[in-house]
Amino acid sequence: MDMKEILKSGIEQALQDTINSGDLPAGEYPEIVLEVPPQKEFGDFSTNIAMQSARVARQNPRAIAEALISHMNFDWLERTEVAGAGFINFFLKSDMVYDTLKAILNAGTEYGVQPLRARDTIQVEYVSANPTGPLHVGHGRGAAYGSALVNLLRAAGYNVQSEYYINDAGNQIDNMAISIEYRFQELQGATLVFPPKRNEDGSMPEFDIPEGALVFPENGYRGPDIIETAKAIAEREGFDKLNAMNEVDRVALFKEEGLKEKLARLEETLRNFRVTFDNWFSERTVHETDEIHHSVEALKALGKVYEKNGALWLKSTDYGDDKDRVVIRDNGVPTYLAADIAYHRNKYDRGFKEMIDIWGADHHGYVCRVKAAMAAFGYDPDKLTVLLLQMVALFRDGQLVKLSKRSGDSVTLDELIEEVGVDASRYFFLMRSLDSQLDFDINLAKSRSNDNPVYYIQYAHARIHSIYNQVREAGIAFGDYSETDFTTLTSEMELELIKKLAEYPEEVVQAAEHRAPHRIARYLYDLASMFHSFYRQGRIIGVDPALQQARLGLITAIALVLRQGLGILGISAPEKM
């Protein structure tokens, strides 16, 4: 048990003792929350439990605080004090700090990892980009955040399944197939003409079409990736075979093979970005199994769908939406919403305790619609959490980067990885909360300096390993700290480092609870900063042998926590830089 848990347990005992003594009435007291004060003079930890309990106890918060601390005579507690309106500040004895360091080293790679609660099942669905083109940097932020959140939740003891929803049905797939057809013709010498953007009134401007040229579909995908896809399929299937087919059959083949090709490239990009999924769910599934039809019929039977102008409408206004939404068009074709309703109904039926969807901020208006449908079915809409991902703006040399130099299109995730690396990309995507716009400085991400936060953290880990190398070269035995006397660590910086390490398990729990991987990124930066200061202030090697061994144990614990935290973020912990 870490010091925070020991203290929390002590407060709970004191509260019960205070109630038993008659100094406080029995009742439903709030959960005890401990925080590290911003200033050292306020102690190691503080709590506002007295103020939170005022309504239950019907007493002045300071009186409650005084009553509580009168029952806190623990041998690990140096002193307590009441501050302000009723804050209780705790000052722990040094022995407890040293015991914490021993516990960290004994736990090893299990430090900060909470026991698995198999019943706390959470599904996290993220990225889920249309498989019609390469992933761009916006998808990269979602991929980094989603995968880090999965790692974080697992570290906090949740049973997590990650899922990618493949949008492999609908017009976008048909547009992809016809786009491949035109690029296939281009590979054989055909001239393509790309129509200009329509006028503001919706009309098409006049444009020249050379004799024999083909006009590329207005809604087609023009990116160079389509050329690569057409070439890959043509080389695999053979030009003769493809040309012998009629256009309808050939486009049908391009649809299926193009989708396979795109998904393979997408999966490869994500794998290179250290992102994998437990499950890939095909949108086609809900079409082919008639789940859309069954879902709409179920809503109809519940009186939650009505007909108007030949279309079927969901009564989403009954659940807070600003207007009702079409689920089946007047031509009988389901809307995207209908497919999403069937998919999320499928999720609920799989029995997850909670489902987390990570969507782009442009889908904010969609949240209410999906939740409305789930409520209409009788499901608990609060089991579905939708996290909205804000935009990423790339900067190079202080200038906004809008387009790729290579393709003239959006900058792809592959290009970003190639330029700045996986570690820097992931950290920069994760260092801010999801709901804030991210300005991504490419120059800073590439720099090997202390100004680069991920380099700064990784260098702390590598620096510790360089110390290990020096120790080995000096023939000093280290690594077994079971008999180490850590009471030799008496400097303020050493004690503060141990206390910072002690915060890590709670930081994991809180970051998971708030779905906030950026808290881990911030914690690691703070820990690295403290280590670098410690390294500059005093020697680790060449001091008194007992102190030397204790300091080696301390930096070993620091390296351990840095490695654990970086692992949650999906970032490497190099031993040499």
Summary of the structure (lengths in Angstrom):
residues: 577
radius of gyration: 29.7
end to end distance: 35.0
largest distance: 98.3
contacts: 1789
relative contact order: 0.10
helix: 53%
strand: 15%
